[in-house]
Amino acid sequence: MRRLSRKKALNLVKELDAFPKVPESYVETTASGGTVSLVAFTAMALLAFFEFFVYRDTWMAYEYEVDKDFSSKLRINIDITVAMRCQFVGADVLDLAETMVASDGLQYEPVVFELTPQQRIWHRTLLLIQNRLREEHALQDILLKSLLKGAPTALPPREMEPTQSPNACRIHGHLYVNKVAGNFHITVGKAIPHPRGHAHLAALVSHETYNFSHRIDHLSFGEEISGIINPLDGTEKVCTDHNQMFQYFITIVPTKLKTYKISAETHQYSVTERERVINHAAGSHGVSGIFMKYDISSLMVTVTEQHMPLWQFLVRLCGIVGGIFSTTGMLHGLVGFCVDIVCCRFKLGVYKPKEASLLDAHNSQAPSLTETSEQ
């Protein structure tokens, strides 16, 4: 009984076979079929090869949410060179709550404003990258994925010591400020505290020495990450007048960066520039200097590097192999059918049923048998 039930089960499974085997004696190979098979296998190999590179590639996914962190401090990373002596300029931050932030984290270094030939080449290259980033935003994703080693936005050191005396001041370092809108500025005179805010000792500096030509080698917010090029990196402005004001209106966006190489919390920003000459007689009022007014967005961006999962890669490979195999088979059959029609092979007597061909052969042999019998 067990054997009978096992046989029935095997027969039932055989009847469910969706891939019936055809005896080799019934299979006919042709040159056209071999050619199509060769083309199909070549296409499968090429597409599978390209699909492997797609599987290896990654992309950046952006998610947006409300920034709920209000208590932490915001770090400002600064590296600016101003074409004035260090004793004549001062830098500080005043936030929206009229709180003056101490600039103890900033260093004032006397330098020469003019760049060496090697530094000038570096500066032009950085400006070229900035222009390309403004035109093609996808390049920023490449920078985020690669995170170039070293600090590509840092000015390389001079090849030799300058022969002239320092005529500029390099202000570099970092500050920690409250996460509210504020104003970082560099103007004439050192900053001093004041009951209603703050003030700068500018009375002892002659107007003829005012020169706020400047070069921003680096300006970023949050954790400093080498390899990321910020919008103001490499910016250089030259004054046309002693009393001139440069304004940068910056919108900061908190950003969480999660890649396969690094995971950090930093900030991106966009900027709008404006500059004008201070002329009180013409109605252009203000204070000469460099003013960076920043505001913090309430949205936070999470940038995550994603990768195609293995199961999806295998499914796409199966789709490539099965799709090409089925498509080439249908095309081969369709082309063969069209060739048969064009070559007029559907003529009377070319394709006949086997029974008809056997009857014709029997009829052709019957008269000969009769003739032999009569003889």
Secondary structure, DSSP 8 states (H G I E B T S, - for coil): -HHHHHHHHHHHHHHT-SS----GGG----HHHHHHHHHHHHHHHHHHHHHHHHHH-EEEEEEEEE----SSEEEEEEEEEESS-GGGEEEEEEETT--EE--TTEEEEEE-SS--HHHHHHHHHHHHHHHHHHH-THHHHHHHHH--SS-TTS----SS--SS---EEEEEEEEEEESS-EEEEEEES-EEEETTEEEE--TTS-GGG----EEEEEEEEES--TT---TTTTEEE--SSSSEEEEEEEEEEEEEEE-SS-EEEEEEEEEEEEEEE-BGGGTB---SEEEEEEEE-SEEEEEEEEE--HHHHHHHHHHHHHHHHHHHHHHHHHHHHHHHHHTT---TTTS--HHHHHHHHHHHHHHHHHHHHH-
